[in-house]
Amino acid sequence: MDVRIGIQNVAREVVIECEGSAETVSDTVSKALKSGTELRLTDTKGRVVIVPAGSIGYVEVGAEEQRRVGFAH
C-alpha cells in the first residue's frame, strides 16, 4: 500500500510503499503524532523513513491492494 506524507514547508510529499495493513500504519502514525517524537516507517525494500512528528502536515494511507500477476492489455 502507498503511504503519502506531506511535510510542512516542503513542496514535495514523501511517498513510500509499505507492507502491512492500513490499520497498522494508521496506528503507527497516530502514536507518533500523540507522542510528538517521530514517525518511523519501513518500506517494502527494507529502507526506514523517519519524519519528525512536529513537521508532518498530513498522512494519506492508501487502500490495501492485492498484487496482480500477468500482463495487462
Secondary structure as UniProt FT lines:
FT   STRAND          2..7
FT   TURN            8..9
FT   STRAND          14..17
FT   HELIX           22..35
FT   STRAND          38..42
FT   TURN            44..45
FT   STRAND          48..52
FT   HELIX           53..55
FT   STRAND          56..61
//
